[in-house]
Amino acid sequence: MDSRPGQRPPLRAARLLDQVRERVRYLHYSLRTEEAYVYWVRRFVRFHGIRHPRTLGATDVERFLSDLAVQRNASPSTHKQALAALLFLYRQVLDIDLPWMQQIGRPKSQPRIPVVLSRLEIAALLQSMEPNDRLIAQVLYGMGLRLMECLRLRVKDVDFDRKVVVVREGKGGKDRVVMLPAALETSLRDQLKVSRALWADDRAQGHPGVELPDALARKYPNAPLAWTWHWVFPAPALSTDPRTGIRRRHHRYEQTVGRAIARAAASARIEKKVTAHTLRHSFATHLLDAGVDIRRVQELLGHSDVSTTMIYTHVLPSSAAGTRSPLDVLPDSPATPPADRDDQVREPTATYNSMASDSGTGSFCWRNCVSTWFPNQQNSRSLSITSHQPDCR
């Protein structure tokens, strides 16, 4: 019997992990989420001696999460992902609403300052890359895309007439529009020629079409074969879809691109940890440095909250680098520290007369400085007793 509107259909799979996969796919979660949730549910069950989660309670969940945090030294993000997987298991798969799950502590992630490349480092990185990989890196930096947002671009998403690119189903399932850099128009047109040749070959060979989001393939059965739905960055060879088992052409593999960027960074001798996401960080920082309004940068990045975008203000040159250090304003000729420090404090070499020559204040300054000069050399405006000024800080 079909479920009523708003209700989840009954699960058909018998095994627990297959039930997790079935529910994830019904809710149109990504393959990454599916793999992560299956992984954590498996670890949770094994941690408790292959007991079924229906027989486990709050104490058992807390024991598992505590082991992750204390014994395994898991990061806050890993801890949160494991908890999210268990919440999904009980709510969506087992249909058990456990109020106590909301009371379980969640570690707080501390915001980290992003790694940002200078414009010279960006140029050196791009110059060190092969042409196919370079274009992807240019898109990441030139449009501020996440790596998977770039690799999932379809032909119809690139609008040369309006000079924009539509990013569909980004993080959080949101769409947004970003600029199409004029510097990339020719390269992208050339890339689409390469993509079209692969598309034509697939059609001639009778291969299945590309994967479509959600249920579009069922609603529009011919859409996977259409040129407009083809990948901008298709993989050079066919591969098997891990969910359906269908052998078709996928987009470029993310790990391949990530390794290419890492190799280029090493070749360019960039002494920073450079990833694909570093290019997105650099995009945001360079826009803010150029005076672009932070709300506009927020829209281009697809951030729900401007506070997320604010992290980039901490790496602007006008932030830390624009503040002069007190070290840079020290006198050019600092005093030479005393050669020896015996148990007995030695008399300063300056004379009373040399210090009393200014406004008659020498007597006071001498008494003051004798008692403070040795332990507090840096409190005196002039670090040298022999050239001492009568006003001490």
C-alpha positions as CSV (number, residue, x, y, z in Angstrom):
1,M,0.0,0.0,0.0
2,D,1.3,3.5,-0.8
3,S,2.0,5.7,2.1
4,R,-0.1,8.8,2.7
5,P,1.2,12.3,1.6
6,G,3.9,13.4,4.1
7,Q,4.6,9.9,5.3
8,R,7.7,7.9,4.4
9,P,7.1,4.7,2.5
10,P,7.8,1.4,4.3
11,L,11.3,0.1,3.9
12,R,11.7,-2.9,1.6
13,A,15.3,-3.9,2.5
14,A,15.8,-6.5,5.2
15,R,19.4,-5.7,6.4
16,L,19.9,-2.6,8.6
17,L,22.7,-1.0,6.4
18,D,20.6,-1.6,3.3
19,Q,17.7,0.2,5.0
20,V,20.0,3.1,5.8
21,R,21.0,3.3,2.1
22,E,17.4,3.0,0.9
23,R,16.2,5.9,3.2
24,V,19.1,8.1,2.2
25,R,18.3,7.7,-1.4
26,Y,14.6,8.2,-0.9
27,L,15.4,11.6,0.7
28,H,17.8,12.4,-2.2
29,Y,20.9,12.8,0.0
30,S,24.2,12.8,-1.7
31,L,26.4,9.7,-2.2
32,R,28.9,11.1,0.2
33,T,26.3,11.4,2.9
34,E,25.1,7.9,2.2
35,E,28.6,6.5,2.6
36,A,29.3,8.5,5.8
37,Y,26.0,7.4,7.4
38,V,26.5,3.8,6.5
39,Y,30.0,3.9,7.9
40,W,29.0,5.4,11.3
41,V,26.0,3.1,11.7
42,R,28.3,0.1,11.0
43,R,30.8,1.3,13.6
44,F,28.1,2.0,16.2
45,V,26.7,-1.6,15.8
46,R,30.2,-3.2,16.0
47,F,31.1,-1.1,19.0
48,H,28.2,-2.6,20.9
49,G,29.0,-6.2,19.9
50,I,26.6,-6.4,16.8
51,R,23.6,-5.6,18.9
52,H,20.6,-4.1,17.1
53,P,20.2,-0.4,17.7
54,R,16.6,-0.9,18.8
55,T,18.0,-2.6,21.9
56,L,20.4,0.3,22.7
57,G,19.6,3.5,24.6
58,A,21.0,6.9,25.6
59,T,23.9,5.5,27.7
60,D,25.0,3.3,24.7
61,V,25.0,6.2,22.3
62,E,26.9,8.4,24.8
63,R,29.5,5.6,25.4
64,F,30.1,5.4,21.7
65,L,30.5,9.1,21.2
66,S,32.6,9.4,24.3
67,D,35.0,6.8,22.9
68,L,35.3,8.8,19.7
69,A,36.2,12.0,21.6
70,V,38.4,10.6,24.3
71,Q,39.9,7.4,23.1
72,R,40.0,8.1,19.4
73,N,40.7,11.8,19.7
74,A,38.1,12.6,17.0
75,S,37.7,16.1,15.8
76,P,34.5,18.1,16.6
77,S,33.4,17.8,12.9
78,T,33.9,14.0,13.0
79,H,31.9,13.8,16.3
80,K,29.1,15.8,14.8
81,Q,28.9,13.7,11.7
82,A,28.7,10.5,13.8
83,L,25.9,12.0,15.9
84,A,24.0,13.1,12.8
85,A,24.3,9.6,11.4
86,L,22.8,8.1,14.6
87,L,20.0,10.7,14.6
88,F,19.2,9.7,11.1
89,L,19.3,6.0,12.0
90,Y,16.8,6.3,14.8
91,R,14.5,8.9,13.3
92,Q,14.4,8.1,9.6
93,V,15.2,4.4,9.5
94,L,14.0,2.9,12.8
95,D,11.2,5.5,13.1
96,I,12.0,6.0,16.8
97,D,12.0,9.6,18.1
98,L,14.4,9.8,21.0
99,P,14.2,13.2,22.8
100,W,17.3,12.4,24.8
101,M,19.3,12.4,21.6
102,Q,18.9,16.2,21.5
103,Q,20.5,16.4,25.0
104,I,23.7,14.7,24.0
105,G,26.6,17.2,24.1
106,R,28.0,18.5,20.8
107,P,31.6,19.6,20.8
108,K,32.0,23.2,19.6
109,S,34.3,23.7,16.6
110,Q,36.7,26.6,16.9
111,P,36.8,28.7,13.7
112,R,40.1,28.4,11.9
113,I,41.7,31.1,9.9
114,P,41.6,29.9,6.2
115,V,44.8,29.4,4.2
116,V,44.9,32.1,1.5
117,L,47.3,32.5,-1.4
118,S,48.7,35.8,-2.7
119,R,48.0,36.8,-6.2
120,L,51.6,35.9,-7.1
121,E,51.2,32.5,-5.6
122,I,47.9,31.9,-7.5
123,A,49.7,32.8,-10.8
124,A,52.6,30.5,-10.0
125,L,50.2,27.6,-9.0
126,L,48.2,27.9,-12.3
127,Q,51.4,28.1,-14.4
128,S,52.6,24.8,-12.8
129,M,49.4,22.9,-13.8
130,E,48.5,20.9,-16.9
131,P,46.0,22.6,-19.2
132,N,43.0,20.4,-18.3
133,D,43.6,20.7,-14.5
134,R,44.5,24.4,-14.9
135,L,41.0,25.3,-16.2
136,I,39.3,23.7,-13.2
137,A,41.6,25.6,-10.8
138,Q,40.9,28.8,-12.7
139,V,37.1,28.2,-12.3
140,L,37.6,27.5,-8.6
141,Y,39.5,30.7,-8.1
142,G,37.7,32.9,-10.6
143,M,34.2,32.0,-9.5
144,G,34.7,30.9,-5.9
145,L,33.2,27.4,-6.4
146,R,33.6,24.4,-4.2
147,L,35.4,21.6,-6.0
148,M,32.2,19.4,-6.4
149,E,30.2,22.4,-7.5
150,C,32.7,22.9,-10.3
151,L,32.9,19.3,-11.4
152,R,29.1,18.9,-11.4
153,L,28.5,21.8,-13.8
154,R,26.3,21.0,-16.8
155,V,26.5,22.5,-20.2
156,K,23.3,24.4,-19.7
157,D,24.7,26.1,-16.5
158,V,27.2,28.2,-18.5
159,D,25.6,31.3,-19.9
160,F,28.0,33.1,-22.2
161,D,25.5,35.7,-23.3
162,R,24.7,36.8,-19.7
163,K,28.3,36.2,-18.5
164,V,27.2,34.1,-15.6
165,V,27.3,30.5,-14.4
166,V,24.5,28.9,-12.4
167,V,25.6,26.7,-9.5
168,R,22.9,24.2,-8.9
169,E,22.3,22.3,-5.6
170,G,25.4,23.6,-3.9
171,K,25.9,23.1,-0.2
172,G,22.6,22.8,1.5
173,G,20.8,22.1,-1.8
174,K,20.9,25.8,-2.7
175,D,21.3,27.4,-6.2
176,R,23.2,30.6,-6.9
177,V,24.6,32.6,-9.7
178,V,28.2,33.6,-10.0
179,M,30.2,35.7,-12.5
180,L,31.7,34.2,-15.7
181,P,35.2,35.7,-15.8
182,A,36.0,37.2,-19.2
183,A,39.5,35.6,-19.0
184,L,37.8,32.1,-19.1
185,E,35.4,32.5,-22.0
186,T,37.7,31.1,-24.6
187,S,39.0,28.3,-22.5
188,L,35.5,27.2,-21.5
189,R,34.3,27.3,-25.1
190,D,37.3,25.0,-26.0
191,Q,36.5,22.7,-23.1
192,L,32.9,22.4,-24.3
193,K,34.2,21.3,-27.7
194,V,36.1,18.5,-25.9
195,S,33.0,17.6,-23.9
196,R,30.8,17.6,-26.9
197,A,33.1,15.2,-28.7
198,L,32.8,12.7,-25.8
199,W,29.1,13.2,-25.7
200,A,28.8,12.4,-29.4
201,D,31.0,9.3,-29.0
202,D,28.8,8.1,-26.2
203,R,25.7,8.5,-28.3
204,A,27.2,6.7,-31.2
205,Q,28.3,3.8,-29.0
206,G,24.8,3.6,-27.4
207,H,26.1,4.3,-23.8
208,P,23.5,5.4,-21.2
209,G,23.2,9.1,-20.5
210,V,24.6,11.0,-17.6
211,E,23.2,10.8,-14.1
212,L,20.5,13.4,-13.4
213,P,19.6,14.9,-10.0
214,D,16.6,13.6,-8.0
215,A,13.9,12.0,-10.1
216,L,14.4,14.0,-13.3
217,A,15.5,10.9,-15.2
218,R,12.2,9.3,-14.5
219,K,10.2,12.4,-15.4
220,Y,12.3,13.2,-18.5
221,P,13.7,9.8,-19.7
222,N,15.5,11.3,-22.6
223,A,17.1,14.1,-20.6
224,P,20.2,12.1,-19.7
225,L,21.0,11.8,-23.3
226,A,20.7,15.5,-24.1
227,W,23.7,17.6,-24.8
228,T,22.6,20.3,-22.4
229,W,22.7,18.0,-19.5
230,H,26.2,16.7,-20.3
231,W,29.1,17.5,-18.0
232,V,31.3,20.5,-18.6
233,F,34.2,18.5,-17.2
234,P,33.5,14.9,-18.2
235,A,35.7,12.0,-17.2
236,P,37.9,10.6,-20.0
237,A,36.5,7.1,-19.5
238,L,33.3,5.4,-18.5
239,S,32.7,4.2,-14.9
240,T,30.1,2.2,-13.0
241,D,27.6,4.2,-10.9
242,P,27.9,2.8,-7.4
243,R,24.2,3.2,-6.7
244,T,22.6,1.9,-9.8
245,G,25.4,-0.3,-11.3
246,I,25.0,1.4,-14.6
247,R,28.2,2.0,-16.6
248,R,28.1,5.6,-17.9
249,R,30.2,8.7,-18.2
250,H,30.7,10.6,-14.9
251,H,32.4,13.9,-14.3
252,R,36.1,14.3,-13.5
253,Y,37.1,12.6,-10.3
254,E,37.6,15.0,-7.4
255,Q,40.7,13.2,-5.9
256,T,42.4,13.4,-9.3
257,V,42.0,17.1,-9.3
258,G,43.0,17.5,-5.7
259,R,46.2,15.6,-6.3
260,A,47.0,17.8,-9.4
261,I,46.6,20.9,-7.3
262,A,48.9,19.5,-4.6
263,R,51.6,18.6,-7.2
264,A,51.4,22.0,-8.7
265,A,51.8,23.7,-5.3
266,A,54.9,21.6,-4.6
267,S,56.3,22.4,-8.1
268,A,55.7,26.2,-7.5
269,R,57.4,25.9,-4.1
270,I,54.4,27.3,-2.3
271,E,55.1,26.6,1.4
272,K,51.5,26.5,2.4
273,K,49.0,23.6,2.6
274,V,47.2,24.1,-0.7
275,T,43.9,22.3,-1.5
276,A,41.1,23.0,-4.0
277,H,39.2,24.9,-1.2
278,T,42.2,27.2,-0.8
279,L,41.3,28.7,-4.2
280,R,37.8,29.5,-2.9
281,H,39.3,31.1,0.2
282,S,41.6,33.2,-2.0
283,F,38.7,34.2,-4.2
284,A,36.8,35.6,-1.2
285,T,39.7,37.3,0.4
286,H,40.9,39.0,-2.8
287,L,37.4,40.3,-3.5
288,L,37.1,41.8,0.0
289,D,40.6,43.2,-0.3
290,A,39.5,44.9,-3.5
291,G,36.6,46.6,-1.7
292,V,33.7,44.4,-2.8
293,D,30.8,44.6,-0.3
294,I,30.8,41.6,2.1
295,R,27.1,41.0,1.4
296,R,27.9,40.5,-2.3
297,V,30.8,38.2,-1.4
298,Q,28.4,36.2,0.8
299,E,26.0,35.8,-2.1
300,L,28.8,34.6,-4.5
301,L,30.0,32.1,-1.9
302,G,26.5,30.8,-1.1
303,H,26.8,31.4,2.6
304,S,23.5,31.5,4.5
305,D,24.9,33.7,7.2
306,V,27.2,36.6,6.7
307,S,29.1,35.6,9.9
308,T,30.5,32.7,7.9
309,T,31.9,35.2,5.3
310,M,33.3,37.4,8.1
311,I,36.1,34.9,8.7
312,Y,37.9,36.2,5.6
313,T,38.2,39.7,7.1
314,H,40.8,38.2,9.5
315,V,43.2,37.5,6.7
316,L,42.9,40.8,4.8
317,P,46.2,42.7,4.5
318,S,44.4,45.7,6.2
319,S,43.8,43.5,9.2
320,A,46.9,42.1,10.8
321,A,49.5,43.0,8.1
322,G,48.2,46.5,8.0
323,T,49.0,47.1,11.7
324,R,52.6,48.3,12.4
325,S,54.4,46.1,14.9
326,P,56.1,47.9,17.9
327,L,59.3,46.0,16.9
328,D,59.4,48.1,13.8
329,V,59.6,51.4,15.7
330,L,62.4,50.5,18.1
331,P,65.5,52.9,18.1
332,D,68.1,52.0,15.5
333,S,70.9,51.7,18.1
334,P,69.6,49.8,21.1
335,A,71.7,49.9,24.2
336,T,74.3,47.2,24.8
337,P,73.3,45.2,27.9
338,P,75.7,45.0,30.8
339,A,78.6,42.7,30.1
340,D,78.5,41.0,33.4
341,R,75.9,40.6,36.2
342,D,77.6,39.8,39.4
343,D,75.7,39.3,42.6
344,Q,76.6,43.0,43.4
345,V,74.9,45.5,41.2
346,R,77.6,47.7,39.6
347,E,77.4,51.4,39.6
348,P,76.3,53.0,36.3
349,T,79.1,54.6,34.4
350,A,77.1,57.9,33.9
351,T,77.9,60.7,36.3
352,Y,75.6,62.9,38.2
353,N,76.8,66.0,36.3
354,S,76.1,64.5,32.9
355,M,72.6,63.7,34.0
356,A,71.9,67.0,35.8
357,S,72.5,69.2,32.8
358,D,68.9,69.3,31.7
359,S,66.5,71.6,33.4
360,G,67.8,70.9,36.9
361,T,66.0,67.6,37.0
362,G,69.1,65.4,37.2
363,S,68.9,64.7,40.9
364,F,65.5,63.3,40.8
365,C,66.1,61.4,37.6
366,W,69.4,59.9,38.9
367,R,67.7,58.6,42.1
368,N,64.9,57.2,40.0
369,C,67.0,55.6,37.3
370,V,69.6,54.0,39.6
371,S,66.9,52.0,41.3
372,T,65.1,51.1,38.1
373,W,67.6,50.9,35.2
374,F,68.9,47.4,35.8
375,P,65.6,45.6,36.3
376,N,63.7,47.7,33.9
377,Q,66.0,48.8,31.1
378,Q,63.2,49.0,28.5
379,N,61.1,51.4,30.6
380,S,63.5,54.2,29.9
381,R,63.0,56.2,26.7
382,S,66.7,56.0,26.1
383,L,68.1,52.6,26.8
384,S,71.6,53.9,27.4
385,I,72.4,55.4,30.8
386,T,75.3,57.3,29.2
387,S,72.9,59.2,26.9
388,H,70.1,59.2,29.4
389,Q,67.2,61.7,29.0
390,P,65.7,63.1,32.3
391,D,62.1,62.0,31.7
392,C,61.5,58.3,32.2
393,R,58.3,56.5,31.4
